Amino acid sequence: AVGWAGTVLRTSDRGASWETTSLGDDLYLTDVAFGNERDGVAIGWSYAGAFNGLVMRTTDGGVSWIEARRLEGQMFSDVAFLSATVAVVTGNDGHILRSTDAGATWNSVRIWGDDYTLTAVTALPGGDAVLVGEHALMLRSTDEGVTWSPVPVPDWRDLEDVHFLDASSGMVVTRG
């Protein structure tokens, strides 16, 4: 679990108790994901006169964290591992970040227009992924996030989150 003031909560007893770590009072962490039991990323943003998207990385199961990427003008909202080593981060202004080395390095990719905030991404089996965003935007990748194609949706509202129950059945929640 992650949140305000760079808070990371970690458990090693199936959630019966939690240890708290702060990665910095000026950080707002919005999501955390792991590719395996050791390699993970926490994402969010900091604010020091301007928003800066932030990716933190762990290689020891969340015991310690280092900054892996900072991107000026961004606010990162969601992260998913599409495989043990490939991860995707969603952000504002139609940007995603993509890593192929478990979060050590990141490439910035603009996949949609400036006025679209990408709010959520979820992984499907085999490296497929679906991401959603404002203005009823839904995109699907079948190649571990290298390319993304629009998916028509029967609703015009902002799409907030996406989750799949299995390889075929999923749902999206909207705002408004």
C-alpha positions as CSV (number, residue, x, y, z in Angstrom):
1,A,0.0,0.0,0.0
2,V,1.2,3.5,-0.8
3,G,0.0,7.1,-0.2
4,W,0.6,10.6,1.0
5,A,4.0,11.7,2.3
6,G,5.7,9.0,0.3
7,T,4.2,6.3,2.6
8,V,4.8,2.7,1.8
9,L,3.2,0.0,4.0
10,R,4.8,-3.4,3.9
11,T,3.7,-6.8,5.3
12,S,5.4,-10.1,5.6
13,D,2.6,-12.0,7.4
14,R,-0.3,-11.9,4.9
15,G,-1.5,-8.6,6.1
16,A,-1.8,-9.3,9.8
17,S,0.6,-6.4,10.6
18,W,2.3,-3.6,8.6
19,E,5.5,-1.7,8.7
20,T,5.6,1.9,7.6
21,T,8.3,3.6,5.5
22,S,8.3,7.1,4.2
23,L,10.1,7.8,0.9
24,G,9.8,11.6,1.4
25,D,7.3,14.0,2.8
26,D,6.9,15.8,-0.6
27,L,5.8,12.7,-2.5
28,Y,2.3,11.5,-3.2
29,L,2.4,7.8,-4.2
30,T,-0.6,6.5,-6.2
31,D,0.1,2.9,-6.9
32,V,2.6,0.0,-6.4
33,A,3.1,-3.2,-8.4
34,F,5.6,-6.1,-8.5
35,G,6.9,-8.2,-11.4
36,N,8.0,-10.9,-8.9
37,E,8.6,-11.2,-5.2
38,R,11.6,-8.8,-5.3
39,D,11.3,-6.3,-8.2
40,G,8.6,-3.6,-7.9
41,V,7.8,0.0,-8.6
42,A,5.8,2.6,-6.7
43,I,4.6,5.6,-8.7
44,G,3.1,9.0,-8.2
45,W,4.4,12.6,-8.1
46,S,6.1,15.3,-6.1
47,Y,5.4,19.0,-6.2
48,A,8.0,21.7,-5.9
49,G,6.6,24.6,-7.9
50,A,5.5,22.2,-10.6
51,F,4.3,18.6,-10.7
52,N,7.0,15.9,-11.3
53,G,6.0,12.4,-12.1
54,L,8.0,9.9,-10.0
55,V,8.9,6.2,-10.3
56,M,10.5,4.6,-7.3
57,R,12.1,1.1,-7.6
58,T,12.8,-1.8,-5.2
59,T,14.8,-4.9,-5.9
60,D,14.5,-6.4,-2.4
61,G,10.7,-6.8,-2.0
62,G,10.1,-3.3,-0.8
63,V,12.6,-3.1,2.0
64,S,14.5,-0.3,0.3
65,W,13.6,2.1,-2.6
66,I,15.5,4.3,-5.1
67,E,14.3,6.8,-7.6
68,A,14.2,5.3,-11.1
69,R,12.7,8.1,-13.1
70,R,11.3,11.7,-12.7
71,L,9.5,13.4,-15.4
72,E,8.6,17.1,-15.2
73,G,5.0,18.1,-15.7
74,Q,3.6,14.7,-15.1
75,M,1.4,13.0,-12.5
76,F,1.6,9.2,-12.7
77,S,-1.6,7.4,-11.7
78,D,-1.3,3.6,-12.2
79,V,1.3,0.9,-12.9
80,A,1.1,-2.7,-14.0
81,F,3.7,-5.4,-14.7
82,L,2.8,-7.1,-18.0
83,S,5.5,-9.7,-17.3
84,A,8.3,-10.2,-14.8
85,T,10.3,-7.5,-16.5
86,V,8.0,-5.4,-18.5
87,A,6.0,-2.6,-16.7
88,V,3.8,0.3,-17.9
89,V,3.0,3.5,-16.0
90,T,0.0,5.8,-17.0
91,G,0.1,9.5,-16.7
92,N,-1.4,12.8,-17.8
93,D,-1.0,14.4,-21.3
94,G,-1.3,11.1,-23.0
95,H,2.0,9.7,-21.7
96,I,3.0,6.3,-20.6
97,L,6.3,5.1,-19.3
98,R,7.5,1.6,-20.3
99,S,10.3,-0.5,-18.8
100,T,11.7,-3.7,-20.1
101,D,14.1,-4.3,-17.2
102,A,11.9,-4.6,-14.1
103,G,11.9,-0.8,-13.6
104,A,15.6,0.0,-13.8
105,T,15.2,2.2,-16.9
106,W,12.1,3.8,-18.5
107,N,11.2,5.1,-21.9
108,S,8.6,7.8,-22.2
109,V,6.0,7.3,-24.9
110,R,3.2,9.7,-26.0
111,I,0.4,7.5,-27.1
112,W,-2.5,9.8,-27.2
113,G,-3.4,13.6,-27.3
114,D,-2.3,16.2,-24.8
115,D,-5.8,16.5,-23.3
116,Y,-6.1,12.9,-22.2
117,T,-5.2,11.7,-18.8
118,L,-4.5,8.0,-18.7
119,T,-5.9,6.8,-15.4
120,A,-5.4,3.1,-15.2
121,V,-3.7,0.1,-16.8
122,T,-4.1,-3.6,-16.3
123,A,-2.2,-6.7,-17.5
124,L,-3.7,-9.7,-19.2
125,P,-2.1,-13.1,-19.7
126,G,0.5,-13.2,-22.4
127,G,1.7,-9.6,-22.2
128,D,-1.6,-8.1,-23.4
129,A,-2.8,-4.9,-21.6
130,V,-5.7,-2.5,-21.5
131,L,-5.5,1.1,-20.4
132,V,-8.3,3.6,-19.8
133,G,-8.5,7.4,-19.5
134,E,-10.5,10.6,-19.8
135,H,-12.9,11.2,-22.6
136,A,-14.0,7.5,-22.8
137,L,-10.5,6.5,-23.9
138,M,-9.7,2.8,-23.9
139,L,-6.5,1.4,-25.6
140,R,-5.4,-2.2,-25.9
141,S,-1.9,-3.6,-26.5
142,T,-1.1,-7.2,-27.6
143,D,2.7,-6.7,-27.6
144,E,3.7,-5.9,-24.0
145,G,2.9,-2.2,-24.4
146,V,5.0,-1.5,-27.5
147,T,1.9,-0.4,-29.5
148,W,-1.6,0.6,-28.5
149,S,-4.9,0.5,-30.4
150,P,-8.2,2.3,-29.6
151,V,-11.1,0.2,-28.4
152,P,-14.6,1.6,-28.9
153,V,-16.6,1.9,-25.7
154,P,-20.4,2.4,-25.3
155,D,-20.0,5.3,-22.9
156,W,-18.8,8.9,-23.3
157,R,-17.7,9.4,-19.6
158,D,-14.2,9.5,-18.2
159,L,-12.9,6.0,-17.5
160,E,-11.3,5.7,-14.1
161,D,-10.2,2.1,-13.6
162,V,-10.1,-1.2,-15.4
163,H,-9.9,-4.7,-14.0
164,F,-10.1,-8.2,-15.6
165,L,-11.5,-11.2,-13.7
166,D,-9.8,-13.6,-16.0
167,A,-8.3,-13.6,-19.5
168,S,-11.6,-12.6,-21.2
169,S,-14.0,-11.0,-18.6
170,G,-13.3,-7.4,-17.4
171,M,-15.0,-4.3,-16.2
172,V,-14.4,-0.5,-16.2
173,V,-15.7,2.1,-13.8
174,T,-16.5,5.6,-14.9
175,R,-16.6,9.1,-13.4
176,G,-19.9,10.9,-13.5
